[in-house]
């Protein structure tokens, strides 16, 4: 009975890890020198309305809560908002896997 329970837990854990890796949508935001952007503003716009407002964590990562919006745009701004250009990408870019976004200095 214990072996059966252990096997079931291993299978369940493997499926859960696989699903979270496959269905996680989000990305990482960095500066041109490769350092992560902490506290970058990530906004999801759907039909001219802010649907979600997120910020990047200490590693510059963010995770979109759902991918029910294929017509949406993801807008990423640096925390200071002045020195780096804003990035606008279609939400479907983040559908398959984690995407790395490098903020570019404003000219």
VMD Tcl script that builds the backbone (N, CA, C; Angstrom):
set m [mol new atoms 321]
animate dup $m
set s [atomselect $m all]
$s set {name element resname resid chain x y z} {
  {N N UNK 1 A 0.822 -1.189 0.000}
  {CA C UNK 1 A 0.000 0.000 0.000}
  {C C UNK 1 A 0.872 1.262 0.000}
  {N N UNK 2 A 1.942 1.226 0.767}
  {CA C UNK 2 A 2.825 2.387 0.853}
  {C C UNK 2 A 3.541 2.619 -0.473}
  {N N UNK 3 A 3.969 1.531 -1.135}
  {CA C UNK 3 A 4.653 1.668 -2.413}
  {C C UNK 3 A 3.709 2.245 -3.475}
  {N N UNK 4 A 2.475 1.796 -3.474}
  {CA C UNK 4 A 1.487 2.318 -4.417}
  {C C UNK 4 A 1.255 3.809 -4.174}
  {N N UNK 5 A 1.134 4.194 -2.921}
  {CA C UNK 5 A 0.941 5.605 -2.571}
  {C C UNK 5 A 2.149 6.433 -3.009}
  {N N UNK 6 A 3.344 5.942 -2.776}
  {CA C UNK 6 A 4.564 6.644 -3.159}
  {C C UNK 6 A 4.652 6.804 -4.678}
  {N N UNK 7 A 4.327 5.763 -5.427}
  {CA C UNK 7 A 4.329 5.846 -6.895}
  {C C UNK 7 A 3.322 6.867 -7.401}
  {N N UNK 8 A 2.141 6.863 -6.806}
  {CA C UNK 8 A 1.118 7.823 -7.218}
  {C C UNK 8 A 1.563 9.257 -6.928}
  {N N UNK 9 A 2.207 9.484 -5.814}
  {CA C UNK 9 A 2.694 10.820 -5.467}
  {C C UNK 9 A 3.801 11.266 -6.424}
  {N N UNK 10 A 4.675 10.351 -6.812}
  {CA C UNK 10 A 5.745 10.682 -7.754}
  {C C UNK 10 A 5.151 11.040 -9.114}
  {N N UNK 11 A 4.193 10.266 -9.581}
  {CA C UNK 11 A 3.551 10.548 -10.866}
  {C C UNK 11 A 2.815 11.876 -10.806}
  {N N UNK 12 A 2.069 12.122 -9.746}
  {CA C UNK 12 A 1.343 13.376 -9.595}
  {C C UNK 12 A 2.303 14.567 -9.561}
  {N N UNK 13 A 3.384 14.449 -8.816}
  {CA C UNK 13 A 4.372 15.524 -8.738}
  {C C UNK 13 A 5.017 15.805 -10.082}
  {N N UNK 14 A 5.332 14.761 -10.838}
  {CA C UNK 14 A 5.937 14.928 -12.153}
  {C C UNK 14 A 4.975 15.635 -13.105}
  {N N UNK 15 A 3.722 15.220 -13.102}
  {CA C UNK 15 A 2.720 15.850 -13.966}
  {C C UNK 15 A 2.524 17.310 -13.575}
  {N N UNK 16 A 2.501 17.600 -12.292}
  {CA C UNK 16 A 2.330 18.964 -11.826}
  {C C UNK 16 A 3.505 19.848 -12.244}
  {N N UNK 17 A 4.720 19.359 -12.102}
  {CA C UNK 17 A 5.897 20.126 -12.536}
  {C C UNK 17 A 5.888 20.338 -14.040}
  {N N UNK 18 A 5.539 19.322 -14.790}
  {CA C UNK 18 A 5.479 19.449 -16.249}
  {C C UNK 18 A 4.440 20.476 -16.656}
  {N N UNK 19 A 3.272 20.422 -16.035}
  {CA C UNK 19 A 2.193 21.357 -16.383}
  {C C UNK 19 A 2.578 22.780 -16.026}
  {N N UNK 20 A 3.197 22.980 -14.881}
  {CA C UNK 20 A 3.575 24.343 -14.508}
  {C C UNK 20 A 4.663 24.884 -15.424}
  {N N UNK 21 A 5.555 24.038 -15.902}
  {CA C UNK 21 A 6.598 24.484 -16.829}
  {C C UNK 21 A 6.017 24.785 -18.202}
  {N N UNK 22 A 5.055 24.001 -18.630}
  {CA C UNK 22 A 4.485 24.181 -19.971}
  {C C UNK 22 A 3.500 25.334 -20.043}
  {N N UNK 23 A 2.745 25.546 -18.995}
  {CA C UNK 23 A 1.676 26.529 -19.060}
  {C C UNK 23 A 2.013 27.850 -18.391}
  {N N UNK 24 A 3.185 27.945 -17.789}
  {CA C UNK 24 A 3.569 29.216 -17.178}
  {C C UNK 24 A 3.860 30.217 -18.280}
  {N N UNK 25 A 3.236 31.356 -18.192}
  {CA C UNK 25 A 3.508 32.391 -19.173}
  {C C UNK 25 A 3.999 33.614 -18.428}
  {N N UNK 26 A 5.021 34.189 -18.957}
  {CA C UNK 26 A 5.606 35.348 -18.313}
  {C C UNK 26 A 6.948 35.632 -18.925}
  {N N UNK 27 A 7.789 36.299 -18.196}
  {CA C UNK 27 A 9.079 36.622 -18.750}
  {C C UNK 27 A 10.016 37.204 -17.724}
  {N N UNK 28 A 11.158 37.646 -18.235}
  {CA C UNK 28 A 12.189 38.261 -17.416}
  {C C UNK 28 A 12.590 39.559 -18.092}
  {N N UNK 29 A 12.745 40.608 -17.296}
  {CA C UNK 29 A 13.114 41.917 -17.811}
  {C C UNK 29 A 14.502 42.268 -17.279}
  {N N UNK 30 A 15.402 42.648 -18.199}
  {CA C UNK 30 A 16.758 43.009 -17.801}
  {C C UNK 30 A 17.165 44.328 -18.443}
  {N N UNK 31 A 18.194 44.922 -17.866}
  {CA C UNK 31 A 18.834 46.088 -18.465}
  {C C UNK 31 A 19.828 45.591 -19.511}
  {N N UNK 32 A 20.354 46.455 -20.375}
  {CA C UNK 32 A 21.306 46.018 -21.405}
  {C C UNK 32 A 22.554 45.328 -20.853}
  {N N UNK 33 A 22.943 45.657 -19.621}
  {CA C UNK 33 A 24.120 45.011 -19.041}
  {C C UNK 33 A 23.815 43.644 -18.427}
  {N N UNK 34 A 22.549 43.215 -18.483}
  {CA C UNK 34 A 22.167 41.886 -18.005}
  {C C UNK 34 A 21.620 41.852 -16.594}
  {N N UNK 35 A 21.665 42.942 -15.863}
  {CA C UNK 35 A 21.112 42.938 -14.510}
  {C C UNK 35 A 19.587 42.964 -14.571}
  {N N UNK 36 A 18.925 42.245 -13.658}
  {CA C UNK 36 A 17.462 42.205 -13.687}
  {C C UNK 36 A 16.856 43.549 -13.298}
  {N N UNK 37 A 15.718 43.862 -13.891}
  {CA C UNK 37 A 14.985 45.088 -13.578}
  {C C UNK 37 A 14.004 44.762 -12.451}
  {N N UNK 38 A 14.298 45.250 -11.276}
  {CA C UNK 38 A 13.443 45.013 -10.116}
  {C C UNK 38 A 12.374 46.096 -10.068}
  {N N UNK 39 A 11.126 45.692 -9.972}
  {CA C UNK 39 A 10.024 46.648 -9.853}
  {C C UNK 39 A 9.562 47.271 -11.147}
  {N N UNK 40 A 9.898 46.657 -12.282}
  {CA C UNK 40 A 9.400 47.169 -13.567}
  {C C UNK 40 A 7.880 47.017 -13.608}
  {N N UNK 41 A 7.221 47.977 -14.233}
  {CA C UNK 41 A 5.764 47.934 -14.350}
  {C C UNK 41 A 5.380 47.107 -15.570}
  {N N UNK 42 A 4.558 46.086 -15.357}
  {CA C UNK 42 A 4.069 45.242 -16.446}
  {C C UNK 42 A 2.548 45.389 -16.466}
  {N N UNK 43 A 2.031 45.967 -17.546}
  {CA C UNK 43 A 0.589 46.187 -17.690}
  {C C UNK 43 A 0.070 45.390 -18.871}
  {N N UNK 44 A -1.060 44.742 -18.665}
  {CA C UNK 44 A -1.721 44.011 -19.746}
  {C C UNK 44 A -2.920 44.838 -20.179}
  {N N UNK 45 A -2.910 45.264 -21.444}
  {CA C UNK 45 A -3.993 46.087 -21.994}
  {C C UNK 45 A -4.854 45.222 -22.907}
  {N N UNK 46 A -6.147 45.219 -22.642}
  {CA C UNK 46 A -7.092 44.488 -23.468}
  {C C UNK 46 A -8.186 45.444 -23.893}
  {N N UNK 47 A -8.256 45.727 -25.183}
  {CA C UNK 47 A -9.242 46.651 -25.746}
  {C C UNK 47 A -9.186 48.012 -25.047}
  {N N UNK 48 A -7.971 48.563 -25.000}
  {CA C UNK 48 A -7.714 49.900 -24.450}
  {C C UNK 48 A -7.975 50.016 -22.945}
  {N N UNK 49 A -8.065 48.898 -22.225}
  {CA C UNK 49 A -8.310 48.920 -20.785}
  {C C UNK 49 A -7.191 48.151 -20.097}
  {N N UNK 50 A -6.672 48.697 -18.972}
  {CA C UNK 50 A -5.695 47.953 -18.177}
  {C C UNK 50 A -6.397 46.769 -17.522}
  {N N UNK 51 A -6.009 45.581 -17.926}
  {CA C UNK 51 A -6.623 44.380 -17.380}
  {C C UNK 51 A -5.876 43.908 -16.128}
  {N N UNK 52 A -4.545 43.914 -16.201}
  {CA C UNK 52 A -3.708 43.491 -15.075}
  {C C UNK 52 A -2.559 44.464 -14.920}
  {N N UNK 53 A -2.155 44.706 -13.679}
  {CA C UNK 53 A -0.976 45.513 -13.374}
  {C C UNK 53 A -0.076 44.666 -12.492}
  {N N UNK 54 A 1.130 44.407 -12.982}
  {CA C UNK 54 A 2.087 43.566 -12.273}
  {C C UNK 54 A 3.393 44.315 -12.118}
  {N N UNK 55 A 4.266 43.813 -11.258}
  {CA C UNK 55 A 5.628 44.318 -11.160}
  {C C UNK 55 A 6.578 43.128 -11.151}
  {N N UNK 56 A 7.798 43.366 -11.615}
  {CA C UNK 56 A 8.789 42.291 -11.631}
  {C C UNK 56 A 9.348 42.081 -10.226}
  {N N UNK 57 A 9.778 40.850 -9.963}
  {CA C UNK 57 A 10.312 40.512 -8.646}
  {C C UNK 57 A 11.805 40.832 -8.561}
  {N N UNK 58 A 12.468 40.335 -7.536}
  {CA C UNK 58 A 13.892 40.613 -7.311}
  {C C UNK 58 A 14.782 40.048 -8.414}
  {N N UNK 59 A 14.279 39.075 -9.169}
  {CA C UNK 59 A 15.046 38.495 -10.281}
  {C C UNK 59 A 14.632 39.077 -11.629}
  {N N UNK 60 A 13.759 40.084 -11.615}
  {CA C UNK 60 A 13.285 40.692 -12.848}
  {C C UNK 60 A 12.217 39.880 -13.549}
  {N N UNK 61 A 11.634 38.900 -12.876}
  {CA C UNK 61 A 10.647 38.011 -13.488}
  {C C UNK 61 A 9.221 38.449 -13.163}
  {N N UNK 62 A 8.322 38.102 -14.074}
  {CA C UNK 62 A 6.895 38.303 -13.853}
  {C C UNK 62 A 6.156 37.125 -14.465}
  {N N UNK 63 A 4.967 36.857 -13.942}
  {CA C UNK 63 A 4.122 35.780 -14.456}
  {C C UNK 63 A 2.746 36.344 -14.741}
  {N N UNK 64 A 2.278 36.121 -15.946}
  {CA C UNK 64 A 0.932 36.565 -16.309}
  {C C UNK 64 A -0.079 35.614 -15.674}
  {N N UNK 65 A -1.147 36.141 -15.104}
  {CA C UNK 65 A -2.095 35.293 -14.381}
  {C C UNK 65 A -2.881 34.333 -15.263}
  {N N UNK 66 A -3.145 34.681 -16.497}
  {CA C UNK 66 A -3.932 33.826 -17.372}
  {C C UNK 66 A -3.640 34.197 -18.815}
  {N N UNK 67 A -3.882 33.294 -19.713}
  {CA C UNK 67 A -3.677 33.591 -21.131}
  {C C UNK 67 A -5.011 33.552 -21.871}
  {N N UNK 68 A -6.066 34.051 -21.253}
  {CA C UNK 68 A -7.386 34.090 -21.880}
  {C C UNK 68 A -7.533 35.266 -22.835}
  {N N UNK 69 A -6.488 36.047 -23.003}
  {CA C UNK 69 A -6.572 37.268 -23.786}
  {C C UNK 69 A -5.523 37.266 -24.894}
  {N N UNK 70 A -5.874 36.717 -26.036}
  {CA C UNK 70 A -4.930 36.631 -27.139}
  {C C UNK 70 A -4.826 37.936 -27.923}
  {N N UNK 71 A -5.774 38.846 -27.761}
  {CA C UNK 71 A -5.737 40.133 -28.449}
  {C C UNK 71 A -5.114 41.227 -27.596}
  {N N UNK 72 A -4.598 40.879 -26.433}
  {CA C UNK 72 A -4.057 41.870 -25.508}
  {C C UNK 72 A -2.615 42.236 -25.861}
  {N N UNK 73 A -2.170 43.361 -25.297}
  {CA C UNK 73 A -0.786 43.795 -25.416}
  {C C UNK 73 A -0.192 43.896 -24.023}
  {N N UNK 74 A 1.070 43.537 -23.906}
  {CA C UNK 74 A 1.800 43.643 -22.651}
  {C C UNK 74 A 2.740 44.836 -22.779}
  {N N UNK 75 A 2.640 45.760 -21.840}
  {CA C UNK 75 A 3.480 46.952 -21.840}
  {C C UNK 75 A 4.416 46.869 -20.637}
  {N N UNK 76 A 5.712 47.057 -20.884}
  {CA C UNK 76 A 6.714 46.972 -19.819}
  {C C UNK 76 A 7.440 48.307 -19.731}
  {N N UNK 77 A 7.474 48.878 -18.514}
  {CA C UNK 77 A 8.149 50.151 -18.269}
  {C C UNK 77 A 9.184 49.963 -17.165}
  {N N UNK 78 A 10.308 50.660 -17.284}
  {CA C UNK 78 A 11.317 50.659 -16.235}
  {C C UNK 78 A 10.748 51.322 -14.981}
  {N N UNK 79 A 11.263 50.978 -13.798}
  {CA C UNK 79 A 10.731 51.571 -12.570}
  {C C UNK 79 A 10.842 53.093 -12.538}
  {N N UNK 80 A 11.943 53.630 -13.071}
  {CA C UNK 80 A 12.080 55.084 -13.086}
  {C C UNK 80 A 11.279 55.699 -14.227}
  {N N UNK 81 A 11.103 54.937 -15.318}
  {CA C UNK 81 A 10.284 55.360 -16.436}
  {C C UNK 81 A 10.886 56.439 -17.323}
  {N N UNK 82 A 12.029 56.971 -16.967}
  {CA C UNK 82 A 12.582 58.083 -17.728}
  {C C UNK 82 A 13.743 57.679 -18.630}
  {N N UNK 83 A 14.592 56.805 -18.167}
  {CA C UNK 83 A 15.828 56.502 -18.886}
  {C C UNK 83 A 15.691 55.410 -19.936}
  {N N UNK 84 A 14.639 54.600 -19.860}
  {CA C UNK 84 A 14.499 53.459 -20.763}
  {C C UNK 84 A 13.174 53.511 -21.507}
  {N N UNK 85 A 13.198 53.052 -22.740}
  {CA C UNK 85 A 12.001 53.059 -23.579}
  {C C UNK 85 A 10.992 52.023 -23.091}
  {N N UNK 86 A 9.724 52.313 -23.291}
  {CA C UNK 86 A 8.652 51.379 -22.961}
  {C C UNK 86 A 8.570 50.313 -24.045}
  {N N UNK 87 A 8.319 49.075 -23.628}
  {CA C UNK 87 A 8.213 47.947 -24.562}
  {C C UNK 87 A 6.747 47.541 -24.653}
  {N N UNK 88 A 6.218 47.408 -25.854}
  {CA C UNK 88 A 4.854 46.934 -26.087}
  {C C UNK 88 A 4.922 45.687 -26.958}
  {N N UNK 89 A 4.406 44.576 -26.445}
  {CA C UNK 89 A 4.422 43.308 -27.176}
  {C C UNK 89 A 3.045 42.661 -27.120}
  {N N UNK 90 A 2.672 41.905 -28.157}
  {CA C UNK 90 A 1.416 41.151 -28.083}
  {C C UNK 90 A 1.505 40.078 -26.996}
  {N N UNK 91 A 0.419 39.845 -26.297}
  {CA C UNK 91 A 0.403 38.859 -25.214}
  {C C UNK 91 A 0.712 37.455 -25.716}
  {N N UNK 92 A 0.407 37.178 -26.971}
  {CA C UNK 92 A 0.658 35.833 -27.494}
  {C C UNK 92 A 2.144 35.500 -27.542}
  {N N UNK 93 A 3.025 36.500 -27.480}
  {CA C UNK 93 A 4.469 36.250 -27.420}
  {C C UNK 93 A 4.809 35.474 -26.155}
  {N N UNK 94 A 4.083 35.741 -25.080}
  {CA C UNK 94 A 4.360 35.112 -23.790}
  {C C UNK 94 A 3.602 33.802 -23.604}
  {N N UNK 95 A 2.924 33.326 -24.624}
  {CA C UNK 95 A 2.063 32.151 -24.527}
  {C C UNK 95 A 2.833 30.854 -24.305}
  {N N UNK 96 A 3.908 30.642 -25.011}
  {CA C UNK 96 A 4.574 29.337 -25.011}
  {C C UNK 96 A 5.584 29.158 -23.888}
  {N N UNK 97 A 6.415 30.154 -23.636}
  {CA C UNK 97 A 7.466 29.988 -22.636}
  {C C UNK 97 A 7.893 31.347 -22.114}
  {N N UNK 98 A 8.843 31.325 -21.206}
  {CA C UNK 98 A 9.356 32.572 -20.659}
  {C C UNK 98 A 10.138 33.333 -21.708}
  {N N UNK 99 A 9.902 34.605 -21.773}
  {CA C UNK 99 A 10.518 35.486 -22.751}
  {C C UNK 99 A 11.424 36.460 -22.012}
  {N N UNK 100 A 12.599 36.702 -22.552}
  {CA C UNK 100 A 13.497 37.697 -21.978}
  {C C UNK 100 A 13.341 39.005 -22.733}
  {N N UNK 101 A 13.137 40.085 -21.994}
  {CA C UNK 101 A 12.975 41.410 -22.571}
  {C C UNK 101 A 14.112 42.269 -22.043}
  {N N UNK 102 A 14.846 42.904 -22.945}
  {CA C UNK 102 A 15.945 43.793 -22.572}
  {C C UNK 102 A 15.489 45.226 -22.835}
  {N N UNK 103 A 15.428 46.035 -21.793}
  {CA C UNK 103 A 15.039 47.421 -21.942}
  {C C UNK 103 A 16.168 48.190 -22.627}
  {N N UNK 104 A 15.797 49.070 -23.533}
  {CA C UNK 104 A 16.775 49.858 -24.275}
  {C C UNK 104 A 16.748 51.306 -23.804}
  {N N UNK 105 A 17.926 51.951 -23.696}
  {CA C UNK 105 A 17.956 53.350 -23.277}
  {C C UNK 105 A 17.235 54.242 -24.276}
  {N N UNK 106 A 16.610 55.299 -23.771}
  {CA C UNK 106 A 15.953 56.269 -24.652}
  {C C UNK 106 A 17.028 57.105 -25.322}
  {N N UNK 107 A 16.776 57.530 -26.523}
  {CA C UNK 107 A 17.772 58.316 -27.257}
  {C C UNK 107 A 17.380 59.757 -27.274}
}
mol reanalyze $m
mol bondsrecalc $m
mol representation Tube
mol addrep $m
